[in-house]
Amino acid sequence: QVQLVESGGGLVQPGESLRLSCATSGSVISAYAMDWYRQAPGEERALVATIAPDEVAHYADPVRGRFTISRDATKNTVYLQMNSLKPDDTALYYCHTVIYSNGWVEYWGQGTQVTVSS
């Protein structure tokens, strides 16, 4: 069973930065795409960023140029560096992946809260 453990959320002022972490197994981050999603109150969960095994990354329009997704295989960890944070970035942020184990299986982290407010 795959487990994703997130950390790094908190309360910051607009313009400040946070780095989120998602700890997982090395077999997952080396062989499958890893994603960050977010969900604001009253809204649907939305994709923020994704990184493929070949390190190619893609970003949602609202965060492109401000957020960076990366992975460190030696630490079995995926990161989301969030710069120039805005109040609209306030949400629960989730780590996510889909792996193949006698079929494709989806996994989610528990979520970490990011609040951007003055």
Secondary structure as GFF3:
##gff-version 3
##sequence-region A 1 118
A	DSSP	beta_strand	5	7	.	.	.	ID=ss1
A	DSSP	beta_strand	10	12	.	.	.	ID=ss2
A	DSSP	beta_strand	18	23	.	.	.	ID=ss3
A	DSSP	alpha_helix	26	31	.	.	.	ID=ss4
A	DSSP	beta_strand	34	39	.	.	.	ID=ss5
A	DSSP	beta_strand	46	51	.	.	.	ID=ss6
A	DSSP	beta_strand	57	59	.	.	.	ID=ss7
A	DSSP	beta_strand	67	72	.	.	.	ID=ss8
A	DSSP	beta_strand	77	82	.	.	.	ID=ss9
A	DSSP	three_ten_helix	87	89	.	.	.	ID=ss10
A	DSSP	beta_strand	91	100	.	.	.	ID=ss11
A	DSSP	beta_strand	104	108	.	.	.	ID=ss12
A	DSSP	beta_strand	112	116	.	.	.	ID=ss13
###
